[in-house]
């Protein structure tokens, strides 16, 4: 029986063979697919919006509100990148077509092989861009707020929670997405108990929401004197960042605010003043913290934004549960255990929902998770999510 990863390999081989036989047909197919993507993403509207944002960015008055200025410049940078990406793909398709024609006219095998490799890369990039057109949920275009918590497994679970944080931060770095760590609670022996951070890029929530759930790690324990195999778990929570239009009202009498001194690994003090802020929402018991800023006021503002995001997600979850009850849908949530990472006795990472798997564990642990994300987005679409 052939697994998903092997099937992908065979599909790629067949595409390469087809390109060698009929590159013109492959280029025509990719050109049509790119045109369909452009129809959905609407580059003309993106150029118009980018023009308006450039005018706002040029207004010195904008910079009196740093948060608003950063929102404008991030959105402008994103739009310019997407426009450049679409234009670049179209130009590369044209260049590859010319290269194949040149290889044919001069019977040059080197040109032909180079053009075939370029066409394979274009296929992968256009397929990845096509995924964007599937992100049409109400909050998919938002930035993402990610929380990771160590679960069962002791020191190994804390170490694994820190490893998961590294995966997502490396993934964001690979894509050029800004990140900001709001809070990290370090474990006593190693790793972290929990962390909350933001990925500040459009569509980060829609792209990563399939990562929500429990991630299971199996490996030889670094913290076991006998070097035995250990299974550990860490939970990932992905929610959309709130915007002003969300209107989450939180009465002051529903909050308990505590201030404390920021700390780092091993309990070392980071700040010499009590600037870190912990907010408890009394009706729900939700607790959020922020210690990334030196100002207590800034930390409180950030913690409130995180709390609002969590309350918004709680409200959405309640609405989904009510709709499921009305439909008679009593199936378990998809956001439980979602992926196994096995490093011993063999090397394999497999998603339990999509079936996608790979033996290249080192790459995944270094943030190369795009294939898993693409499979998740397609799977979520089939589930009506």
NUZA-449141 format. One record per residue (C-alpha): residue number from 1; residue in one letter; chain; x, y, z. Coordinates in steps of 0.5 Angstrom, whole numbers, plus 500, padded with zeros to 3 digits. Example, Ala and Ser with C-alpha at 12.3 -4.5 7.8 and 13.67 -1.06 7.14 Angstrom:
REM residues 2
NODE     i   aa   ch     X     Y     Z
NODE     1    A    A   525   491   516
NODE     2    S    A   527   498   514
***
This chain:
REM residues 385
NODE     i   aa   ch     X     Y     Z
NODE     1    X    A   500   500   500
NODE     2    X    A   503   507   498
NODE     3    X    A   503   512   503
NODE     4    X    A   501   520   502
NODE     5    X    A   508   522   502
NODE     6    X    A   510   516   497
NODE     7    X    A   504   518   493
NODE     8    X    A   506   525   492
NODE     9    X    A   513   523   490
NODE    10    X    A   510   519   484
NODE    11    X    A   505   525   482
NODE    12    X    A   511   529   482
NODE    13    X    A   515   524   478
NODE    14    X    A   509   524   473
NODE    15    X    A   509   531   472
NODE    16    X    A   516   532   471
NODE    17    X    A   515   526   465
NODE    18    X    A   510   530   462
NODE    19    X    A   513   536   462
NODE    20    X    A   519   533   459
NODE    21    X    A   514   531   453
NODE    22    X    A   509   536   453
NODE    23    X    A   512   543   457
NODE    24    X    A   507   547   452
NODE    25    X    A   501   544   455
NODE    26    X    A   504   544   462
NODE    27    X    A   505   552   461
NODE    28    X    A   499   553   459
NODE    29    X    A   495   549   465
NODE    30    X    A   499   553   470
NODE    31    X    A   498   560   466
NODE    32    X    A   490   558   466
NODE    33    X    A   491   556   474
NODE    34    X    A   495   563   475
NODE    35    X    A   489   567   472
NODE    36    X    A   484   563   476
NODE    37    X    A   488   565   482
NODE    38    X    A   489   572   480
NODE    39    X    A   481   573   479
NODE    40    X    A   480   571   486
NODE    41    X    A   486   575   489
NODE    42    X    A   484   581   485
NODE    43    X    A   491   584   484
NODE    44    X    A   488   591   481
NODE    45    X    A   484   592   487
NODE    46    X    A   491   590   491
NODE    47    X    A   495   596   487
NODE    48    X    A   489   601   489
NODE    49    X    A   489   599   496
NODE    50    X    A   497   599   496
NODE    51    X    A   497   606   493
NODE    52    X    A   492   609   499
NODE    53    X    A   496   606   504
NODE    54    X    A   503   609   501
NODE    55    X    A   499   616   502
NODE    56    X    A   497   614   509
NODE    57    X    A   504   612   510
NODE    58    X    A   507   619   507
NODE    59    X    A   503   623   512
NODE    60    X    A   507   625   518
NODE    61    X    A   501   625   523
NODE    62    X    A   500   617   522
NODE    63    X    A   506   616   526
NODE    64    X    A   503   620   532
NODE    65    X    A   500   613   533
NODE    66    X    A   505   608   533
NODE    67    X    A   501   602   533
NODE    68    X    A   496   604   527
NODE    69    X    A   503   606   523
NODE    70    X    A   505   599   524
NODE    71    X    A   499   596   522
NODE    72    X    A   499   601   516
NODE    73    X    A   506   599   514
NODE    74    X    A   505   591   515
NODE    75    X    A   499   591   511
NODE    76    X    A   503   595   505
NODE    77    X    A   509   591   505
NODE    78    X    A   504   585   505
NODE    79    X    A   500   588   499
NODE    80    X    A   507   590   495
NODE    81    X    A   510   583   496
NODE    82    X    A   503   579   494
NODE    83    X    A   503   584   488
NODE    84    X    A   511   582   486
NODE    85    X    A   509   575   487
NODE    86    X    A   504   575   482
NODE    87    X    A   507   579   477
NODE    88    X    A   514   575   478
NODE    89    X    A   510   568   477
NODE    90    X    A   507   571   470
NODE    91    X    A   514   573   468
NODE    92    X    A   517   567   470
NODE    93    X    A   512   563   466
NODE    94    X    A   513   567   460
NODE    95    X    A   521   566   461
NODE    96    X    A   520   559   462
NODE    97    X    A   516   558   455
NODE    98    X    A   522   562   451
NODE    99    X    A   527   558   454
NODE   100    X    A   524   551   452
NODE   101    X    A   523   554   445
NODE   102    X    A   530   556   445
NODE   103    X    A   532   549   447
NODE   104    X    A   528   546   442
NODE   105    X    A   531   551   436
NODE   106    X    A   538   549   438
NODE   107    X    A   537   542   441
NODE   108    X    A   540   544   447
NODE   109    X    A   539   539   452
NODE   110    X    A   542   543   458
NODE   111    X    A   537   549   457
NODE   112    X    A   532   543   456
NODE   113    X    A   534   541   463
NODE   114    X    A   534   548   466
NODE   115    X    A   527   550   464
NODE   116    X    A   524   543   466
NODE   117    X    A   527   545   473
NODE   118    X    A   524   552   473
NODE   119    X    A   517   549   471
NODE   120    X    A   517   544   477
NODE   121    X    A   519   550   481
NODE   122    X    A   513   554   478
NODE   123    X    A   508   548   479
NODE   124    X    A   510   548   486
NODE   125    X    A   509   555   488
NODE   126    X    A   503   556   484
NODE   127    X    A   500   550   487
NODE   128    X    A   502   554   494
NODE   129    X    A   499   560   492
NODE   130    X    A   492   557   490
NODE   131    X    A   492   555   497
NODE   132    X    A   491   562   499
NODE   133    X    A   484   562   495
NODE   134    X    A   481   557   500
NODE   135    X    A   482   562   506
NODE   136    X    A   475   565   505
NODE   137    X    A   473   564   513
NODE   138    X    A   470   570   517
NODE   139    X    A   477   571   520
NODE   140    X    A   482   567   516
NODE   141    X    A   485   574   514
NODE   142    X    A   487   576   521
NODE   143    X    A   494   575   524
NODE   144    X    A   495   569   529
NODE   145    X    A   495   569   536
NODE   146    X    A   499   562   538
NODE   147    X    A   499   559   545
NODE   148    X    A   503   553   547
NODE   149    X    A   502   549   553
NODE   150    X    A   506   543   556
NODE   151    X    A   502   537   557
NODE   152    X    A   503   530   560
NODE   153    X    A   511   528   560
NODE   154    X    A   514   532   565
NODE   155    X    A   521   535   563
NODE   156    X    A   520   532   556
NODE   157    X    A   513   535   555
NODE   158    X    A   516   542   557
NODE   159    X    A   522   541   552
NODE   160    X    A   517   539   547
NODE   161    X    A   513   545   548
NODE   162    X    A   519   549   547
NODE   163    X    A   521   545   540
NODE   164    X    A   514   547   538
NODE   165    X    A   515   554   539
NODE   166    X    A   521   554   535
NODE   167    X    A   518   550   529
NODE   168    X    A   513   556   528
NODE   169    X    A   518   562   529
NODE   170    X    A   522   559   524
NODE   171    X    A   517   558   520
NODE   172    X    A   515   565   520
NODE   173    X    A   522   567   519
NODE   174    X    A   522   563   513
NODE   175    X    A   517   567   510
NODE   176    X    A   519   573   513
NODE   177    X    A   513   574   517
NODE   178    X    A   514   579   524
NODE   179    X    A   513   575   530
NODE   180    X    A   512   578   537
NODE   181    X    A   513   573   544
NODE   182    X    A   508   576   549
NODE   183    X    A   509   571   555
NODE   184    X    A   513   565   556
NODE   185    X    A   513   561   563
NODE   186    X    A   519   557   563
NODE   187    X    A   519   550   567
NODE   188    X    A   524   548   572
NODE   189    X    A   528   543   569
NODE   190    X    A   528   545   562
NODE   191    X    A   524   548   556
NODE   192    X    A   517   552   558
NODE   193    X    A   511   551   561
NODE   194    X    A   507   555   556
NODE   195    X    A   508   561   551
NODE   196    X    A   504   566   547
NODE   197    X    A   506   569   541
NODE   198    X    A   503   573   535
NODE   199    X    A   505   572   528
NODE   200    X    A   504   579   525
NODE   201    X    A   502   577   517
NODE   202    X    A   495   577   514
NODE   203    X    A   492   570   513
NODE   204    X    A   497   568   519
NODE   205    X    A   490   565   522
NODE   206    X    A   487   562   516
NODE   207    X    A   494   559   514
NODE   208    X    A   495   556   521
NODE   209    X    A   489   555   524
NODE   210    X    A   489   547   522
NODE   211    X    A   495   547   527
NODE   212    X    A   490   547   533
NODE   213    X    A   490   541   537
NODE   214    X    A   495   536   541
NODE   215    X    A   502   534   538
NODE   216    X    A   505   528   540
NODE   217    X    A   512   527   541
NODE   218    X    A   516   520   541
NODE   219    X    A   523   520   542
NODE   220    X    A   529   518   547
NODE   221    X    A   529   522   553
NODE   222    X    A   534   527   554
NODE   223    X    A   532   527   561
NODE   224    X    A   532   519   563
NODE   225    X    A   538   517   566
NODE   226    X    A   537   510   562
NODE   227    X    A   536   513   556
NODE   228    X    A   529   510   555
NODE   229    X    A   524   512   550
NODE   230    X    A   519   517   552
NODE   231    X    A   512   520   549
NODE   232    X    A   510   527   551
NODE   233    X    A   505   532   549
NODE   234    X    A   504   539   548
NODE   235    X    A   498   543   546
NODE   236    X    A   497   548   541
NODE   237    X    A   492   554   541
NODE   238    X    A   491   558   535
NODE   239    X    A   486   564   535
NODE   240    X    A   485   570   531
NODE   241    X    A   488   577   533
NODE   242    X    A   482   582   535
NODE   243    X    A   481   588   531
NODE   244    X    A   477   594   533
NODE   245    X    A   471   592   530
NODE   246    X    A   470   586   534
NODE   247    X    A   467   590   540
NODE   248    X    A   469   585   546
NODE   249    X    A   466   589   552
NODE   250    X    A   470   587   559
NODE   251    X    A   467   590   565
NODE   252    X    A   473   592   570
NODE   253    X    A   470   588   576
NODE   254    X    A   470   582   572
NODE   255    X    A   478   583   572
NODE   256    X    A   483   581   577
NODE   257    X    A   490   584   575
NODE   258    X    A   497   582   578
NODE   259    X    A   503   585   577
NODE   260    X    A   510   581   578
NODE   261    X    A   517   581   576
NODE   262    X    A   519   578   569
NODE   263    X    A   523   572   569
NODE   264    X    A   527   568   564
NODE   265    X    A   530   561   564
NODE   266    X    A   532   558   571
NODE   267    X    A   528   563   575
NODE   268    X    A   533   569   573
NODE   269    X    A   530   576   573
NODE   270    X    A   529   580   567
NODE   271    X    A   527   586   569
NODE   272    X    A   528   590   576
NODE   273    X    A   521   593   576
NODE   274    X    A   515   589   577
NODE   275    X    A   513   591   570
NODE   276    X    A   510   584   568
NODE   277    X    A   502   584   568
NODE   278    X    A   497   578   569
NODE   279    X    A   490   579   568
NODE   280    X    A   485   574   570
NODE   281    X    A   478   574   567
NODE   282    X    A   474   572   573
NODE   283    X    A   467   569   570
NODE   284    X    A   471   564   565
NODE   285    X    A   478   563   569
NODE   286    X    A   482   565   563
NODE   287    X    A   489   568   565
NODE   288    X    A   493   571   560
NODE   289    X    A   500   575   562
NODE   290    X    A   505   579   558
NODE   291    X    A   512   581   560
NODE   292    X    A   515   583   553
NODE   293    X    A   515   590   555
NODE   294    X    A   519   594   560
NODE   295    X    A   513   598   561
NODE   296    X    A   507   596   566
NODE   297    X    A   502   600   562
NODE   298    X    A   504   597   555
NODE   299    X    A   504   590   558
NODE   300    X    A   497   591   561
NODE   301    X    A   495   593   554
NODE   302    X    A   498   587   550
NODE   303    X    A   495   582   555
NODE   304    X    A   488   586   555
NODE   305    X    A   488   585   547
NODE   306    X    A   490   577   548
NODE   307    X    A   484   576   553
NODE   308    X    A   480   579   548
NODE   309    X    A   482   575   543
NODE   310    X    A   481   569   547
NODE   311    X    A   474   571   549
NODE   312    X    A   472   572   542
NODE   313    X    A   474   565   540
NODE   314    X    A   471   562   546
NODE   315    X    A   464   566   544
NODE   316    X    A   466   563   537
NODE   317    X    A   466   556   540
NODE   318    X    A   460   556   543
NODE   319    X    A   456   559   537
NODE   320    X    A   459   553   533
NODE   321    X    A   457   548   539
NODE   322    X    A   450   551   539
NODE   323    X    A   450   550   531
NODE   324    X    A   453   543   531
NODE   325    X    A   447   541   537
NODE   326    X    A   442   544   532
NODE   327    X    A   444   540   526
NODE   328    X    A   445   534   531
NODE   329    X    A   452   533   530
NODE   330    X    A   455   530   536
NODE   331    X    A   462   528   533
NODE   332    X    A   468   530   537
NODE   333    X    A   472   536   536
NODE   334    X    A   478   536   530
NODE   335    X    A   482   540   535
NODE   336    X    A   485   534   539
NODE   337    X    A   491   530   538
NODE   338    X    A   493   532   531
NODE   339    X    A   500   530   529
NODE   340    X    A   505   524   531
NODE   341    X    A   512   526   531
NODE   342    X    A   516   520   532
NODE   343    X    A   524   520   532
NODE   344    X    A   525   513   535
NODE   345    X    A   525   507   533
NODE   346    X    A   524   510   526
NODE   347    X    A   523   517   523
NODE   348    X    A   516   519   521
NODE   349    X    A   512   525   522
NODE   350    X    A   504   524   520
NODE   351    X    A   498   528   521
NODE   352    X    A   492   524   523
NODE   353    X    A   487   528   520
NODE   354    X    A   490   528   513
NODE   355    X    A   494   522   513
NODE   356    X    A   500   527   510
NODE   357    X    A   507   524   513
NODE   358    X    A   514   525   512
NODE   359    X    A   521   522   514
NODE   360    X    A   525   528   514
NODE   361    X    A   524   530   521
NODE   362    X    A   530   534   521
NODE   363    X    A   527   539   516
NODE   364    X    A   520   539   520
NODE   365    X    A   523   541   527
NODE   366    X    A   527   547   523
NODE   367    X    A   520   550   521
NODE   368    X    A   519   547   514
NODE   369    X    A   511   545   515
NODE   370    X    A   508   548   509
NODE   371    X    A   506   541   506
NODE   372    X    A   503   539   513
NODE   373    X    A   499   546   513
NODE   374    X    A   497   546   505
NODE   375    X    A   494   539   507
NODE   376    X    A   491   541   513
NODE   377    X    A   487   547   509
NODE   378    X    A   485   543   504
NODE   379    X    A   482   538   509
NODE   380    X    A   479   543   513
NODE   381    X    A   475   546   507
NODE   382    X    A   472   539   505
NODE   383    X    A   470   539   513
NODE   384    X    A   466   545   512
NODE   385    X    A   471   549   516
***
